[in-house]
Amino acid sequence: MKIVFDTGVLIGFSQTCLLPLFSEIKGDIGEFLITTGVKYECIDRVRNNMKFKLSSLRINDQLNDFVFTIQPSDKQLDDKTKEILNLTNSIFYISGRPLHIVDFGEAECLALLSLTKANCLAIEERTTRMLIEDPNALLEILKRKHHSRDIELNKEKYNKFKSMLGDVSVIRSVDLLSFAYERGMLKNSIKNKEYLKSALYALKFNGCSVSFEEIDEYLLKLK
Amino acid sequence: MHRRKSKFSAGKHKINHNSNTQGENVSFINARRTKPNFNHQWDDTNKQRFNKFTNLNVQAKGNINSAVSQNNNTNKIDNYISKIDFKNSEKIISGILEQFRANDLEILHRIDEKTLEEAIIEYRTDIAELAIIAYSFRKLLSKKHIFNSPNWKGFREKTINDLQLAIELSKKENKDEYNKKIKEIENSIEKTDQLLGHFIHDIVFNARTKLASSAYAYGLSLSQASNLLSANKDQVMELIGQTKISDEDIKSKTMFERIDFLKKNIPENKEKKVQKK
């Protein structure tokens, strides 16, 4: 299986020192793809920031060990990215104006998904995830936040976006880690349920968009 | 001892103190709320600055807890905010200047909120920078070790001059000088905070992170929010992890459903084969 990774998942794993787990699970899962934009955001952009330099060095090690395949930027990817960017940023209208909710980085990941026929996107943040899975829920959030304004969902644009993307599923770092644990891929590092619980909470506190309720519900039902 | 409830519900958790076996409802994340009340956190000078309008009403009516005076205060602020055109940089800076002069934290807070909202809707980085400035001024004014420092007077005078100049420059068609002046104001805040503040990261850096996390809460993607405010994405993620944003979201799929997808697409026998090898 091919999984396209967004910056957030790499940062989340790196900040929680769980990054080496990728090399443990890669063999069993398949191909891990990232864009050059993701590489830039994780490594090059924070190279001079001493708070995050260690994190960037760890991610760079993973790239050097060929855990992740970097998809070089080309005209086809750029064109697709622009197309997706135009579509996603005109799905929601606020007071008659398009709301620019998605950035080039996320659009590039979606374009890579579409071009490589990968069917899984690993992303921490909720906006892109909800845009793919449940745009009506995202509309509710936008309405809740911008309470004084008229907000509309352009279904025609959304359907076009969905057909371009195809049948894609979204996972977060917590889902990937839990899956690997259940399959017994991490016997050396995540020894038992208590380790898993701590790792899931660490990922949440580092920005993964998962709720306490979701984690607790999962752990409660996990054998 | 902290004991979380089995199901997280809007951040309410019970904390059982030794002296209080009944426990009390406090926020799990925002520990500041455990302080007895707002007044205990600040001294009189700060209280006066924050409650400027309230105090005026109190003096007039002689009733400290008057709900009527508080309503009047809120109405006054609402009226003031509604008169500002948040699409217009000149009007926003004028508002910031006026409230910075008046040391009014509450209105500065409303200005930074409304300015950010407009920056999100219009996706305008120039307006987002003004939200950062308003937020930073509010933070500077709220820190008594900075506000009461002998260096404050000089910073205040320079800032007022810079803001007045920025208002004039914002009227020009060519925005180069205006952008330069805005950057200069931000640098001046950074320098003052580095000189007088207690933290490694300066107020402007924190303002970018904080406002980017708010923009994310407003529905922008993480990268979009970080770029609008020129914030560090790693830092924004860290802050988002400390908020209740994820807990208040509408759930579309459970963790089990997502893991099931992976299980279906990654056959188990493949794993066993690898282990045998």
Interface residues (C-beta under 8 A of the other chain):
Chain A: M1 T7 G8 I11 G12 Q15 G27 D28 I29 G30 E41 R45 V46 N49 K51 F52 S55 F92 I94 S95 R97 L99 H100 I101 V102 D103 F104 G105 E106 N119 C120 E124 E125 R126 T127 T128 R129 M130 E133 D134 A137 L138 E140 I141 L142 K145 H146 R149 S169 V170 I171 R172 V174 D175 L176 S178 F179 E182 R183 G184 M185 K204 F205 N206 G207 C208 S209 V210 S211 F212 E213 E214 I215 D216 E217 Y218 L220 K221
Chain B: R4 S6 K7 F8 S9 E117 I120 I121 E122 Y123 Y216 A217 Y218 G219 L220 S221 L222 S223 Q224 S226 N227 N232 K233 D234 Q235 V236 M237 E238 L239 I240 G241 Q242 I245 S246 D247 D249 I250 K251 S252 K253 T254 M255 F256 R258 I259 F261 L262 K263 N265 I266 E268 K270 E271 V274
